[in-house]
Amino acid sequence: PLFFDIIKVLKKSDTMKNLTRMFIYICLFGLALGAFIYLGKKDYGTKISDAKKFSREYKISENNKFKYVKSYEVLDIIEHKSGVILMGFSNNEWMQYYVRYLNEAVNEDDIKTIYYYDLLEDRTRKNKNFVKIEDIMSSYLKQTDDGKEYLFTPALVFVKNGQIINYDDETSLVSYKTAPESYWTLDQVTNFKNKISIYLGEEDYDN
């Protein structure tokens, strides 16, 4: 009887092992299947274009000429190259209006690219490249109450062969006086577009 009792215990033990092994396999299969489904849905190949990203930030057409650049690229342009650089950040209401009318102006011109530098984080952290940008542009910047030059935005910089040709920060200091929808009258929009058109016509900024 003892012999048969031992056999029964061993059989039960084998059964438990088999059940445990089967349970583990089922769990692993379920995890593998879930991972396969998740990875299959994930789109690794899609990369949003700068124009599309910019259109989402500023609520303009995806058919636009704006290209994102970092601080080191801005430095390279204003020290050595040519280009038109827009500086600002999208959660600024005045910037939203400025971009709207700038986009209309540049679409009427042959220029291929307007560089866009979102400076908010760099300005907040006083990034060394940003500080250098301010130093280079110091003669164009307005001063704060304590007499220091400060890069107020929106700001638009026209650079030819490492030389700043024109600079526009038309609305950077009027925000405390009025609202953007009041400031941008039909006459203001027309005058702004004419000014930008003149600036763009003075040089070939694509080369």
Secondary structure, DSSP 8 states (H G I E B T S, - for coil): -HHHHHHHHHHHHHHHHHHHHHHHHHHHHHHHHHHHHHHHH--SS----HHHHHHHHHT--SS--EEE--HHHHHHHHHH--EEEEEE-TT-HHHHHHHHHHHHHHHTS----EEEEE-HHHHHHT-HHHHHHHHHTGGGSEE-TTS-EE--SSEEEEEETTEEEEEE-TTTT-TTTS-HHHH--HHHHHHHHHHHHHHHHHS-TT-
